[in-house]
């Protein structure tokens, strides 16, 4: 369920170039930052880039962009 929020003009302005660079809307960029921030707070012992890469891997798996890994013997 979507909920309307009042956000500062400063946050909106900060999100605009990031949204454009990542081909997201401004609301989706802010939503991404919120999810990432929550994951970082939930896992303070993990490096930021590890968390970011893990979220990307989960999104790729959910989109069906996975392949079986073959171990070399």
mmCIF file of the N, C-alpha and C atoms, coordinates in Angstrom:
data_MODEL
# 
_entry.id   MODEL 
# 
loop_
_atom_site.group_PDB 
_atom_site.id 
_atom_site.type_symbol 
_atom_site.label_atom_id 
_atom_site.label_alt_id 
_atom_site.label_comp_id 
_atom_site.label_asym_id 
_atom_site.label_entity_id 
_atom_site.label_seq_id 
_atom_site.pdbx_PDB_ins_code 
_atom_site.Cartn_x 
_atom_site.Cartn_y 
_atom_site.Cartn_z 
_atom_site.occupancy 
_atom_site.B_iso_or_equiv 
_atom_site.pdbx_formal_charge 
_atom_site.auth_seq_id 
_atom_site.auth_comp_id 
_atom_site.auth_asym_id 
_atom_site.auth_atom_id 
_atom_site.pdbx_PDB_model_num 
ATOM 1   N N  . UNK A 1 1  ? 0.836  -1.170  0.000   1.00 0.00 ? 1  UNK A N  1 
ATOM 2   C CA . UNK A 1 1  ? 0.000  0.000   0.000   1.00 0.00 ? 1  UNK A CA 1 
ATOM 3   C C  . UNK A 1 1  ? 0.885  1.238   0.000   1.00 0.00 ? 1  UNK A C  1 
ATOM 4   N N  . UNK A 1 2  ? 0.674  2.106   -0.922  1.00 0.00 ? 2  UNK A N  1 
ATOM 5   C CA . UNK A 1 2  ? 1.436  3.346   -1.014  1.00 0.00 ? 2  UNK A CA 1 
ATOM 6   C C  . UNK A 1 2  ? 0.904  4.353   -0.004  1.00 0.00 ? 2  UNK A C  1 
ATOM 7   N N  . UNK A 1 3  ? 1.830  5.140   0.547   1.00 0.00 ? 3  UNK A N  1 
ATOM 8   C CA . UNK A 1 3  ? 1.476  6.177   1.503   1.00 0.00 ? 3  UNK A CA 1 
ATOM 9   C C  . UNK A 1 3  ? 2.174  7.462   1.098   1.00 0.00 ? 3  UNK A C  1 
ATOM 10  N N  . UNK A 1 4  ? 1.438  8.549   1.093   1.00 0.00 ? 4  UNK A N  1 
ATOM 11  C CA . UNK A 1 4  ? 2.022  9.845   0.758   1.00 0.00 ? 4  UNK A CA 1 
ATOM 12  C C  . UNK A 1 4  ? 2.840  10.343  1.951   1.00 0.00 ? 4  UNK A C  1 
ATOM 13  N N  . UNK A 1 5  ? 4.029  10.857  1.676   1.00 0.00 ? 5  UNK A N  1 
ATOM 14  C CA . UNK A 1 5  ? 4.906  11.386  2.706   1.00 0.00 ? 5  UNK A CA 1 
ATOM 15  C C  . UNK A 1 5  ? 5.345  12.784  2.335   1.00 0.00 ? 5  UNK A C  1 
ATOM 16  N N  . UNK A 1 6  ? 5.591  13.606  3.338   1.00 0.00 ? 6  UNK A N  1 
ATOM 17  C CA . UNK A 1 6  ? 6.190  14.914  3.104   1.00 0.00 ? 6  UNK A CA 1 
ATOM 18  C C  . UNK A 1 6  ? 7.685  14.762  3.312   1.00 0.00 ? 6  UNK A C  1 
ATOM 19  N N  . UNK A 1 7  ? 8.449  15.066  2.288   1.00 0.00 ? 7  UNK A N  1 
ATOM 20  C CA . UNK A 1 7  ? 9.899  14.982  2.360   1.00 0.00 ? 7  UNK A CA 1 
ATOM 21  C C  . UNK A 1 7  ? 10.485 16.365  2.119   1.00 0.00 ? 7  UNK A C  1 
ATOM 22  N N  . UNK A 1 8  ? 11.644 16.594  2.670   1.00 0.00 ? 8  UNK A N  1 
ATOM 23  C CA . UNK A 1 8  ? 12.266 17.909  2.509   1.00 0.00 ? 8  UNK A CA 1 
ATOM 24  C C  . UNK A 1 8  ? 12.699 18.120  1.060   1.00 0.00 ? 8  UNK A C  1 
ATOM 25  N N  . UNK A 1 9  ? 12.685 19.370  0.654   1.00 0.00 ? 9  UNK A N  1 
ATOM 26  C CA . UNK A 1 9  ? 13.176 19.723  -0.682  1.00 0.00 ? 9  UNK A CA 1 
ATOM 27  C C  . UNK A 1 9  ? 14.643 19.330  -0.829  1.00 0.00 ? 9  UNK A C  1 
ATOM 28  N N  . UNK A 1 10 ? 15.386 19.433  0.263   1.00 0.00 ? 10 UNK A N  1 
ATOM 29  C CA . UNK A 1 10 ? 16.811 19.073  0.231   1.00 0.00 ? 10 UNK A CA 1 
ATOM 30  C C  . UNK A 1 10 ? 16.997 17.601  -0.119  1.00 0.00 ? 10 UNK A C  1 
ATOM 31  N N  . UNK A 1 11 ? 16.205 16.710  0.496   1.00 0.00 ? 11 UNK A N  1 
ATOM 32  C CA . UNK A 1 11 ? 16.304 15.284  0.192   1.00 0.00 ? 11 UNK A CA 1 
ATOM 33  C C  . UNK A 1 11 ? 15.910 15.009  -1.252  1.00 0.00 ? 11 UNK A C  1 
ATOM 34  N N  . UNK A 1 12 ? 14.866 15.651  -1.718  1.00 0.00 ? 12 UNK A N  1 
ATOM 35  C CA . UNK A 1 12 ? 14.429 15.480  -3.109  1.00 0.00 ? 12 UNK A CA 1 
ATOM 36  C C  . UNK A 1 12 ? 15.537 15.916  -4.062  1.00 0.00 ? 12 UNK A C  1 
ATOM 37  N N  . UNK A 1 13 ? 16.144 17.072  -3.782  1.00 0.00 ? 13 UNK A N  1 
ATOM 38  C CA . UNK A 1 13 ? 17.221 17.578  -4.642  1.00 0.00 ? 13 UNK A CA 1 
ATOM 39  C C  . UNK A 1 13 ? 18.441 16.666  -4.615  1.00 0.00 ? 13 UNK A C  1 
ATOM 40  N N  . UNK A 1 14 ? 18.742 16.088  -3.447  1.00 0.00 ? 14 UNK A N  1 
ATOM 41  C CA . UNK A 1 14 ? 19.869 15.150  -3.357  1.00 0.00 ? 14 UNK A CA 1 
ATOM 42  C C  . UNK A 1 14 ? 19.598 13.880  -4.159  1.00 0.00 ? 14 UNK A C  1 
ATOM 43  N N  . UNK A 1 15 ? 18.347 13.444  -4.178  1.00 0.00 ? 15 UNK A N  1 
ATOM 44  C CA . UNK A 1 15 ? 17.995 12.188  -4.844  1.00 0.00 ? 15 UNK A CA 1 
ATOM 45  C C  . UNK A 1 15 ? 17.950 12.304  -6.363  1.00 0.00 ? 15 UNK A C  1 
ATOM 46  N N  . UNK A 1 16 ? 17.672 13.491  -6.885  1.00 0.00 ? 16 UNK A N  1 
ATOM 47  C CA . UNK A 1 16 ? 17.475 13.648  -8.337  1.00 0.00 ? 16 UNK A CA 1 
ATOM 48  C C  . UNK A 1 16 ? 18.650 13.159  -9.177  1.00 0.00 ? 16 UNK A C  1 
ATOM 49  N N  . UNK A 1 17 ? 19.898 13.587  -8.924  1.00 0.00 ? 17 UNK A N  1 
ATOM 50  C CA . UNK A 1 17 ? 20.983 13.098  -9.783  1.00 0.00 ? 17 UNK A CA 1 
ATOM 51  C C  . UNK A 1 17 ? 21.253 11.600  -9.623  1.00 0.00 ? 17 UNK A C  1 
ATOM 52  N N  . UNK A 1 18 ? 21.063 11.090  -8.411  1.00 0.00 ? 18 UNK A N  1 
ATOM 53  C CA . UNK A 1 18 ? 21.256 9.651   -8.192  1.00 0.00 ? 18 UNK A CA 1 
ATOM 54  C C  . UNK A 1 18 ? 20.178 8.857   -8.928  1.00 0.00 ? 18 UNK A C  1 
ATOM 55  N N  . UNK A 1 19 ? 18.957 9.343   -8.873  1.00 0.00 ? 19 UNK A N  1 
ATOM 56  C CA . UNK A 1 19 ? 17.859 8.681   -9.573  1.00 0.00 ? 19 UNK A CA 1 
ATOM 57  C C  . UNK A 1 19 ? 18.114 8.655   -11.076 1.00 0.00 ? 19 UNK A C  1 
ATOM 58  N N  . UNK A 1 20 ? 18.562 9.773   -11.611 1.00 0.00 ? 20 UNK A N  1 
ATOM 59  C CA . UNK A 1 20 ? 18.840 9.839   -13.050 1.00 0.00 ? 20 UNK A CA 1 
ATOM 60  C C  . UNK A 1 20 ? 19.960 8.879   -13.432 1.00 0.00 ? 20 UNK A C  1 
ATOM 61  N N  . UNK A 1 21 ? 21.004 8.838   -12.626 1.00 0.00 ? 21 UNK A N  1 
ATOM 62  C CA . UNK A 1 21 ? 22.147 7.967   -12.926 1.00 0.00 ? 21 UNK A CA 1 
ATOM 63  C C  . UNK A 1 21 ? 21.778 6.491   -12.864 1.00 0.00 ? 21 UNK A C  1 
ATOM 64  N N  . UNK A 1 22 ? 20.842 6.143   -11.991 1.00 0.00 ? 22 UNK A N  1 
ATOM 65  C CA . UNK A 1 22 ? 20.445 4.741   -11.816 1.00 0.00 ? 22 UNK A CA 1 
ATOM 66  C C  . UNK A 1 22 ? 19.161 4.392   -12.578 1.00 0.00 ? 22 UNK A C  1 
ATOM 67  N N  . UNK A 1 23 ? 18.657 5.349   -13.368 1.00 0.00 ? 23 UNK A N  1 
ATOM 68  C CA . UNK A 1 23 ? 17.435 5.142   -14.157 1.00 0.00 ? 23 UNK A CA 1 
ATOM 69  C C  . UNK A 1 23 ? 16.255 4.762   -13.267 1.00 0.00 ? 23 UNK A C  1 
ATOM 70  N N  . UNK A 1 24 ? 16.137 5.499   -12.147 1.00 0.00 ? 24 UNK A N  1 
ATOM 71  C CA . UNK A 1 24 ? 15.017 5.324   -11.228 1.00 0.00 ? 24 UNK A CA 1 
ATOM 72  C C  . UNK A 1 24 ? 14.257 6.635   -11.129 1.00 0.00 ? 24 UNK A C  1 
ATOM 73  N N  . UNK A 1 25 ? 13.030 6.558   -10.678 1.00 0.00 ? 25 UNK A N  1 
ATOM 74  C CA . UNK A 1 25 ? 12.301 7.778   -10.339 1.00 0.00 ? 25 UNK A CA 1 
ATOM 75  C C  . UNK A 1 25 ? 12.850 8.278   -9.006  1.00 0.00 ? 25 UNK A C  1 
ATOM 76  N N  . UNK A 1 26 ? 12.595 9.540   -8.706  1.00 0.00 ? 26 UNK A N  1 
ATOM 77  C CA . UNK A 1 26 ? 13.050 10.095  -7.428  1.00 0.00 ? 26 UNK A CA 1 
ATOM 78  C C  . UNK A 1 26 ? 12.428 9.326   -6.258  1.00 0.00 ? 26 UNK A C  1 
ATOM 79  N N  . UNK A 1 27 ? 11.120 9.044   -6.264  1.00 0.00 ? 27 UNK A N  1 
ATOM 80  C CA . UNK A 1 27 ? 10.568 8.257   -5.145  1.00 0.00 ? 27 UNK A CA 1 
ATOM 81  C C  . UNK A 1 27 ? 11.210 6.873   -5.013  1.00 0.00 ? 27 UNK A C  1 
ATOM 82  N N  . UNK A 1 28 ? 11.484 6.219   -6.144  1.00 0.00 ? 28 UNK A N  1 
ATOM 83  C CA . UNK A 1 28 ? 12.124 4.895   -6.088  1.00 0.00 ? 28 UNK A CA 1 
ATOM 84  C C  . UNK A 1 28 ? 13.556 5.003   -5.564  1.00 0.00 ? 28 UNK A C  1 
ATOM 85  N N  . UNK A 1 29 ? 14.255 6.096   -5.879  1.00 0.00 ? 29 UNK A N  1 
ATOM 86  C CA . UNK A 1 29 ? 15.603 6.291   -5.367  1.00 0.00 ? 29 UNK A CA 1 
ATOM 87  C C  . UNK A 1 29 ? 15.577 6.433   -3.847  1.00 0.00 ? 29 UNK A C  1 
ATOM 88  N N  . UNK A 1 30 ? 14.639 7.215   -3.346  1.00 0.00 ? 30 UNK A N  1 
ATOM 89  C CA . UNK A 1 30 ? 14.530 7.409   -1.899  1.00 0.00 ? 30 UNK A CA 1 
ATOM 90  C C  . UNK A 1 30 ? 14.113 6.107   -1.220  1.00 0.00 ? 30 UNK A C  1 
ATOM 91  N N  . UNK A 1 31 ? 13.231 5.346   -1.858  1.00 0.00 ? 31 UNK A N  1 
ATOM 92  C CA . UNK A 1 31 ? 12.849 4.033   -1.330  1.00 0.00 ? 31 UNK A CA 1 
ATOM 93  C C  . UNK A 1 31 ? 14.063 3.103   -1.279  1.00 0.00 ? 31 UNK A C  1 
ATOM 94  N N  . UNK A 1 32 ? 14.898 3.133   -2.314  1.00 0.00 ? 32 UNK A N  1 
ATOM 95  C CA . UNK A 1 32 ? 16.120 2.324   -2.347  1.00 0.00 ? 32 UNK A CA 1 
ATOM 96  C C  . UNK A 1 32 ? 17.036 2.715   -1.185  1.00 0.00 ? 32 UNK A C  1 
ATOM 97  N N  . UNK A 1 33 ? 17.235 4.032   -1.000  1.00 0.00 ? 33 UNK A N  1 
ATOM 98  C CA . UNK A 1 33 ? 18.074 4.493   0.112   1.00 0.00 ? 33 UNK A CA 1 
ATOM 99  C C  . UNK A 1 33 ? 17.517 4.007   1.445   1.00 0.00 ? 33 UNK A C  1 
ATOM 100 N N  . UNK A 1 34 ? 16.204 4.033   1.606   1.00 0.00 ? 34 UNK A N  1 
ATOM 101 C CA . UNK A 1 34 ? 15.584 3.596   2.860   1.00 0.00 ? 34 UNK A CA 1 
ATOM 102 C C  . UNK A 1 34 ? 15.826 2.106   3.099   1.00 0.00 ? 34 UNK A C  1 
ATOM 103 N N  . UNK A 1 35 ? 15.648 1.287   2.061   1.00 0.00 ? 35 UNK A N  1 
ATOM 104 C CA . UNK A 1 35 ? 15.884 -0.159  2.201   1.00 0.00 ? 35 UNK A CA 1 
ATOM 105 C C  . UNK A 1 35 ? 17.346 -0.432  2.525   1.00 0.00 ? 35 UNK A C  1 
ATOM 106 N N  . UNK A 1 36 ? 18.245 0.273   1.842   1.00 0.00 ? 36 UNK A N  1 
ATOM 107 C CA . UNK A 1 36 ? 19.667 0.091   2.069   1.00 0.00 ? 36 UNK A CA 1 
ATOM 108 C C  . UNK A 1 36 ? 20.045 0.531   3.486   1.00 0.00 ? 36 UNK A C  1 
ATOM 109 N N  . UNK A 1 37 ? 19.516 1.662   3.913   1.00 0.00 ? 37 UNK A N  1 
ATOM 110 C CA . UNK A 1 37 ? 19.794 2.140   5.263   1.00 0.00 ? 37 UNK A CA 1 
ATOM 111 C C  . UNK A 1 37 ? 19.305 1.184   6.329   1.00 0.00 ? 37 UNK A C  1 
ATOM 112 N N  . UNK A 1 38 ? 18.122 0.606   6.127   1.00 0.00 ? 38 UNK A N  1 
ATOM 113 C CA . UNK A 1 38 ? 17.597 -0.367  7.076   1.00 0.00 ? 38 UNK A CA 1 
ATOM 114 C C  . UNK A 1 38 ? 18.487 -1.596  7.133   1.00 0.00 ? 38 UNK A C  1 
ATOM 115 N N  . UNK A 1 39 ? 18.927 -2.070  5.981   1.00 0.00 ? 39 UNK A N  1 
ATOM 116 C CA . UNK A 1 39 ? 19.805 -3.244  5.939   1.00 0.00 ? 39 UNK A CA 1 
ATOM 117 C C  . UNK A 1 39 ? 21.123 -2.962  6.646   1.00 0.00 ? 39 UNK A C  1 
ATOM 118 N N  . UNK A 1 40 ? 21.651 -1.760  6.475   1.00 0.00 ? 40 UNK A N  1 
ATOM 119 C CA . UNK A 1 40 ? 22.903 -1.395  7.140   1.00 0.00 ? 40 UNK A CA 1 
ATOM 120 C C  . UNK A 1 40 ? 22.694 -1.350  8.654   1.00 0.00 ? 40 UNK A C  1 
ATOM 121 N N  . UNK A 1 41 ? 21.594 -0.756  9.100   1.00 0.00 ? 41 UNK A N  1 
ATOM 122 C CA . UNK A 1 41 ? 21.312 -0.706  10.535  1.00 0.00 ? 41 UNK A CA 1 
ATOM 123 C C  . UNK A 1 41 ? 21.084 -2.096  11.111  1.00 0.00 ? 41 UNK A C  1 
ATOM 124 N N  . UNK A 1 42 ? 20.447 -2.979  10.349  1.00 0.00 ? 42 UNK A N  1 
ATOM 125 C CA . UNK A 1 42 ? 20.182 -4.346  10.811  1.00 0.00 ? 42 UNK A CA 1 
ATOM 126 C C  . UNK A 1 42 ? 21.440 -5.204  10.853  1.00 0.00 ? 42 UNK A C  1 
ATOM 127 N N  . UNK A 1 43 ? 22.478 -4.807  10.127  1.00 0.00 ? 43 UNK A N  1 
ATOM 128 C CA . UNK A 1 43 ? 23.709 -5.597  10.019  1.00 0.00 ? 43 UNK A CA 1 
ATOM 129 C C  . UNK A 1 43 ? 24.940 -4.717  10.210  1.00 0.00 ? 43 UNK A C  1 
ATOM 130 N N  . UNK A 1 44 ? 25.112 -4.116  11.378  1.00 0.00 ? 44 UNK A N  1 
ATOM 131 C CA . UNK A 1 44 ? 26.210 -3.161  11.567  1.00 0.00 ? 44 UNK A CA 1 
ATOM 132 C C  . UNK A 1 44 ? 27.599 -3.785  11.461  1.00 0.00 ? 44 UNK A C  1 
ATOM 133 N N  . UNK A 1 45 ? 27.677 -5.103  11.580  1.00 0.00 ? 45 UNK A N  1 
ATOM 134 C CA . UNK A 1 45 ? 28.985 -5.767  11.515  1.00 0.00 ? 45 UNK A CA 1 
ATOM 135 C C  . UNK A 1 45 ? 29.449 -6.016  10.075  1.00 0.00 ? 45 UNK A C  1 
ATOM 136 N N  . UNK A 1 46 ? 28.568 -5.820  9.100   1.00 0.00 ? 46 UNK A N  1 
ATOM 137 C CA . UNK A 1 46 ? 28.912 -6.092  7.704   1.00 0.00 ? 46 UNK A CA 1 
ATOM 138 C C  . UNK A 1 46 ? 29.300 -4.817  6.979   1.00 0.00 ? 46 UNK A C  1 
ATOM 139 N N  . UNK A 1 47 ? 30.265 -4.901  6.056   1.00 0.00 ? 47 UNK A N  1 
ATOM 140 C CA . UNK A 1 47 ? 30.638 -3.724  5.269   1.00 0.00 ? 47 UNK A CA 1 
ATOM 141 C C  . UNK A 1 47 ? 29.490 -3.278  4.359   1.00 0.00 ? 47 UNK A C  1 
ATOM 142 N N  . UNK A 1 48 ? 29.409 -1.977  4.157   1.00 0.00 ? 48 UNK A N  1 
ATOM 143 C CA . UNK A 1 48 ? 28.355 -1.384  3.331   1.00 0.00 ? 48 UNK A CA 1 
ATOM 144 C C  . UNK A 1 48 ? 28.279 -2.039  1.950   1.00 0.00 ? 48 UNK A C  1 
ATOM 145 N N  . UNK A 1 49 ? 29.413 -2.174  1.274   1.00 0.00 ? 49 UNK A N  1 
ATOM 146 C CA . UNK A 1 49 ? 29.392 -2.715  -0.089  1.00 0.00 ? 49 UNK A CA 1 
ATOM 147 C C  . UNK A 1 49 ? 28.951 -4.171  -0.115  1.00 0.00 ? 49 UNK A C  1 
ATOM 148 N N  . UNK A 1 50 ? 29.240 -4.928  0.922   1.00 0.00 ? 50 UNK A N  1 
ATOM 149 C CA . UNK A 1 50 ? 28.762 -6.306  0.989   1.00 0.00 ? 50 UNK A CA 1 
ATOM 150 C C  . UNK A 1 50 ? 27.236 -6.318  1.054   1.00 0.00 ? 50 UNK A C  1 
ATOM 151 N N  . UNK A 1 51 ? 26.669 -5.444  1.879   1.00 0.00 ? 51 UNK A N  1 
ATOM 152 C CA . UNK A 1 51 ? 25.206 -5.362  2.001   1.00 0.00 ? 51 UNK A CA 1 
ATOM 153 C C  . UNK A 1 51 ? 24.597 -4.925  0.676   1.00 0.00 ? 51 UNK A C  1 
ATOM 154 N N  . UNK A 1 52 ? 25.177 -3.917  0.056   1.00 0.00 ? 52 UNK A N  1 
ATOM 155 C CA . UNK A 1 52 ? 24.668 -3.418  -1.226  1.00 0.00 ? 52 UNK A CA 1 
ATOM 156 C C  . UNK A 1 52 ? 24.716 -4.517  -2.292  1.00 0.00 ? 52 UNK A C  1 
ATOM 157 N N  . UNK A 1 53 ? 25.823 -5.236  -2.372  1.00 0.00 ? 53 UNK A N  1 
ATOM 158 C CA . UNK A 1 53 ? 25.953 -6.319  -3.352  1.00 0.00 ? 53 UNK A CA 1 
ATOM 159 C C  . UNK A 1 53 ? 24.982 -7.467  -3.061  1.00 0.00 ? 53 UNK A C  1 
ATOM 160 N N  . UNK A 1 54 ? 24.748 -7.730  -1.789  1.00 0.00 ? 54 UNK A N  1 
ATOM 161 C CA . UNK A 1 54 ? 23.804 -8.784  -1.415  1.00 0.00 ? 54 UNK A CA 1 
ATOM 162 C C  . UNK A 1 54 ? 22.384 -8.410  -1.827  1.00 0.00 ? 54 UNK A C  1 
ATOM 163 N N  . UNK A 1 55 ? 21.994 -7.155  -1.606  1.00 0.00 ? 55 UNK A N  1 
ATOM 164 C CA . UNK A 1 55 ? 20.666 -6.709  -2.041  1.00 0.00 ? 55 UNK A CA 1 
ATOM 165 C C  . UNK A 1 55 ? 20.523 -6.812  -3.562  1.00 0.00 ? 55 UNK A C  1 
ATOM 166 N N  . UNK A 1 56 ? 21.584 -6.486  -4.284  1.00 0.00 ? 56 UNK A N  1 
ATOM 167 C CA . UNK A 1 56 ? 21.564 -6.621  -5.740  1.00 0.00 ? 56 UNK A CA 1 
ATOM 168 C C  . UNK A 1 56 ? 21.427 -8.089  -6.142  1.00 0.00 ? 56 UNK A C  1 
ATOM 169 N N  . UNK A 1 57 ? 22.159 -8.971  -5.482  1.00 0.00 ? 57 UNK A N  1 
ATOM 170 C CA . UNK A 1 57 ? 22.079 -10.401 -5.803  1.00 0.00 ? 57 UNK A CA 1 
ATOM 171 C C  . UNK A 1 57 ? 20.675 -10.946 -5.553  1.00 0.00 ? 57 UNK A C  1 
ATOM 172 N N  . UNK A 1 58 ? 20.047 -10.523 -4.466  1.00 0.00 ? 58 UNK A N  1 
ATOM 173 C CA . UNK A 1 58 ? 18.674 -10.966 -4.176  1.00 0.00 ? 58 UNK A CA 1 
ATOM 174 C C  . UNK A 1 58 ? 17.723 -10.465 -5.255  1.00 0.00 ? 58 UNK A C  1 
ATOM 175 N N  . UNK A 1 59 ? 17.872 -9.220  -5.663  1.00 0.00 ? 59 UNK A N  1 
ATOM 176 C CA . UNK A 1 59 ? 17.006 -8.668  -6.716  1.00 0.00 ? 59 UNK A CA 1 
ATOM 177 C C  . UNK A 1 59 ? 17.209 -9.402  -8.037  1.00 0.00 ? 59 UNK A C  1 
ATOM 178 N N  . UNK A 1 60 ? 18.456 -9.721  -8.365  1.00 0.00 ? 60 UNK A N  1 
ATOM 179 C CA . UNK A 1 60 ? 18.731 -10.482 -9.595  1.00 0.00 ? 60 UNK A CA 1 
ATOM 180 C C  . UNK A 1 60 ? 18.103 -11.870 -9.520  1.00 0.00 ? 60 UNK A C  1 
ATOM 181 N N  . UNK A 1 61 ? 18.215 -12.530 -8.370  1.00 0.00 ? 61 UNK A N  1 
ATOM 182 C CA . UNK A 1 61 ? 17.618 -13.860 -8.212  1.00 0.00 ? 61 UNK A CA 1 
ATOM 183 C C  . UNK A 1 61 ? 16.102 -13.782 -8.335  1.00 0.00 ? 61 UNK A C  1 
ATOM 184 N N  . UNK A 1 62 ? 15.495 -12.761 -7.724  1.00 0.00 ? 62 UNK A N  1 
ATOM 185 C CA . UNK A 1 62 ? 14.038 -12.593 -7.810  1.00 0.00 ? 62 UNK A CA 1 
ATOM 186 C C  . UNK A 1 62 ? 13.587 -12.316 -9.241  1.00 0.00 ? 62 UNK A C  1 
ATOM 187 N N  . UNK A 1 63 ? 14.473 -11.736 -10.054 1.00 0.00 ? 63 UNK A N  1 
ATOM 188 C CA . UNK A 1 63 ? 14.152 -11.444 -11.455 1.00 0.00 ? 63 UNK A CA 1 
ATOM 189 C C  . UNK A 1 63 ? 14.476 -12.632 -12.362 1.00 0.00 ? 63 UNK A C  1 
ATOM 190 N N  . UNK A 1 64 ? 14.945 -13.728 -11.771 1.00 0.00 ? 64 UNK A N  1 
ATOM 191 C CA . UNK A 1 64 ? 15.258 -14.922 -12.557 1.00 0.00 ? 64 UNK A CA 1 
ATOM 192 C C  . UNK A 1 64 ? 16.589 -14.864 -13.278 1.00 0.00 ? 64 UNK A C  1 
ATOM 193 N N  . UNK A 1 65 ? 17.444 -13.942 -12.889 1.00 0.00 ? 65 UNK A N  1 
ATOM 194 C CA . UNK A 1 65 ? 18.744 -13.778 -13.539 1.00 0.00 ? 65 UNK A CA 1 
ATOM 195 C C  . UNK A 1 65 ? 19.814 -14.568 -12.789 1.00 0.00 ? 65 UNK A C  1 
ATOM 196 N N  . UNK A 1 66 ? 19.621 -15.866 -12.726 1.00 0.00 ? 66 UNK A N  1 
ATOM 197 C CA . UNK A 1 66 ? 20.562 -16.742 -12.039 1.00 0.00 ? 66 UNK A CA 1 
ATOM 198 C C  . UNK A 1 66 ? 20.960 -17.890 -12.959 1.00 0.00 ? 66 UNK A C  1 
ATOM 199 N N  . UNK A 1 67 ? 22.103 -18.446 -12.682 1.00 0.00 ? 67 UNK A N  1 
ATOM 200 C CA . UNK A 1 67 ? 22.540 -19.631 -13.406 1.00 0.00 ? 67 UNK A CA 1 
ATOM 201 C C  . UNK A 1 67 ? 23.300 -20.526 -12.419 1.00 0.00 ? 67 UNK A C  1 
ATOM 202 N N  . UNK A 1 68 ? 23.273 -21.795 -12.676 1.00 0.00 ? 68 UNK A N  1 
ATOM 203 C CA . UNK A 1 68 ? 23.940 -22.748 -11.807 1.00 0.00 ? 68 UNK A CA 1 
ATOM 204 C C  . UNK A 1 68 ? 25.450 -22.591 -11.934 1.00 0.00 ? 68 UNK A C  1 
ATOM 205 N N  . UNK A 1 69 ? 26.132 -22.629 -10.807 1.00 0.00 ? 69 UNK A N  1 
ATOM 206 C CA . UNK A 1 69 ? 27.591 -22.555 -10.818 1.00 0.00 ? 69 UNK A CA 1 
ATOM 207 C C  . UNK A 1 69 ? 28.150 -23.952 -10.942 1.00 0.00 ? 69 UNK A C  1 
ATOM 208 N N  . UNK A 1 70 ? 29.094 -24.136 -11.867 1.00 0.00 ? 70 UNK A N  1 
ATOM 209 C CA . UNK A 1 70 ? 29.736 -25.435 -12.081 1.00 0.00 ? 70 UNK A CA 1 
ATOM 210 C C  . UNK A 1 70 ? 31.130 -25.385 -11.491 1.00 0.00 ? 70 UNK A C  1 
ATOM 211 N N  . UNK A 1 71 ? 31.395 -26.256 -10.516 1.00 0.00 ? 71 UNK A N  1 
ATOM 212 C CA . UNK A 1 71 ? 32.706 -26.339 -9.906  1.00 0.00 ? 71 UNK A CA 1 
ATOM 213 C C  . UNK A 1 71 ? 33.645 -27.120 -10.817 1.00 0.00 ? 71 UNK A C  1 
ATOM 214 N N  . UNK A 1 72 ? 34.865 -26.651 -10.923 1.00 0.00 ? 72 UNK A N  1 
ATOM 215 C CA . UNK A 1 72 ? 35.882 -27.373 -11.679 1.00 0.00 ? 72 UNK A CA 1 
ATOM 216 C C  . UNK A 1 72 ? 36.509 -28.421 -10.774 1.00 0.00 ? 72 UNK A C  1 
ATOM 217 N N  . UNK A 1 73 ? 36.774 -29.579 -11.338 1.00 0.00 ? 73 UNK A N  1 
ATOM 218 C CA . UNK A 1 73 ? 37.396 -30.645 -10.546 1.00 0.00 ? 73 UNK A CA 1 
ATOM 219 C C  . UNK A 1 73 ? 38.756 -30.939 -11.077 1.00 0.00 ? 73 UNK A C  1 
# 
